[in-house]
Amino acid sequence: MKHIHKYKTEAHLGINPRLIEMGVQSAEIRKCRTCHKEMTFVQIREGDWLPLLDDREPDEQDILLA
C-alpha cells in the first residue's frame, strides 16, 4: 500500500526577483505529518502549489523506460 503524504508548512522561503520573473510567487518547506519527509513547494499562480521535485515512487513502467 502506498503512503500518501499529508504535508504541513514548516517554513516560508524568501524568493528573489529572478524567481518572480519566472512566475514563482511564493515558496515554502512542508513536512509530512506521518513520515516526516520534507519537500519544497512553489506557488506559480494564486492557489496553485507544486512540489519542486518529482516525488513519485518509480513503477514498472518507469523501469521499462529507463
GISUL-V179538 format. One record per residue. N is the residue number from 0. RES is the residue in three letters. OMEGA is omega in whole degrees, 0 to 359 (* if undefined). NEAR is the number of other ideal C-beta (glycine too) atoms within 12 Angstrom. D_CENTER is the distance of its C-alpha to the mean C-alpha in Angstrom with 1 decimal. Layout:
BEGIN
N;RES;OMEGA;NEAR;D_CENTER
N;RES;OMEGA;NEAR;D_CENTER
END
This chain:
BEGIN
0;MET;181;4;21.5
1;LYS;175;9;17.8
2;HIS;176;13;15.8
3;ILE;182;13;13.4
4;HIS;174;21;10.8
5;LYS;187;15;11.8
6;TYR;169;23;9.6
7;LYS;182;18;11.6
8;THR;177;21;11.2
9;GLU;182;18;12.7
10;ALA;173;16;13.0
11;HIS;183;16;12.9
12;LEU;174;20;12.9
13;GLY;177;13;15.7
14;ILE;182;21;15.4
15;ASN;182;11;18.3
16;PRO;180;9;20.5
17;ARG;178;9;19.4
18;LEU;178;18;15.8
19;ILE;177;16;17.4
20;GLU;181;10;19.7
21;MET;176;13;16.8
22;GLY;178;17;15.7
23;VAL;180;25;12.9
24;GLN;183;22;14.2
25;SER;177;25;12.1
26;ALA;178;27;9.3
27;GLU;175;26;8.7
28;ILE;178;22;8.1
29;ARG;180;28;7.9
30;LYS;178;20;10.1
31;CYS;181;20;11.1
32;ARG;184;16;14.7
33;THR;186;12;16.2
34;CYS;177;15;15.2
35;HIS;176;15;13.8
36;LYS;178;21;11.0
37;GLU;180;22;8.8
38;MET;175;27;5.1
39;THR;178;26;4.6
40;PHE;176;29;3.7
41;VAL;177;26;6.8
42;GLN;182;25;9.6
43;ILE;175;20;11.8
44;ARG;179;12;14.4
45;GLU;178;9;15.7
46;GLY;182;9;13.7
47;ASP;177;14;11.2
48;TRP;180;21;7.6
49;LEU;173;22;5.1
50;PRO;181;23;1.8
51;LEU;179;21;4.3
52;LEU;177;12;5.8
53;ASP;185;10;7.4
54;ASP;182;21;7.7
55;ARG;171;11;10.9
56;GLU;178;14;14.1
57;PRO;177;12;16.8
58;ASP;183;11;19.6
59;GLU;179;9;23.2
60;GLN;179;10;22.6
61;ASP;180;11;20.2
62;ILE;179;9;22.9
63;LEU;180;8;25.6
64;LEU;180;8;24.0
65;ALA;*;8;23.5
END
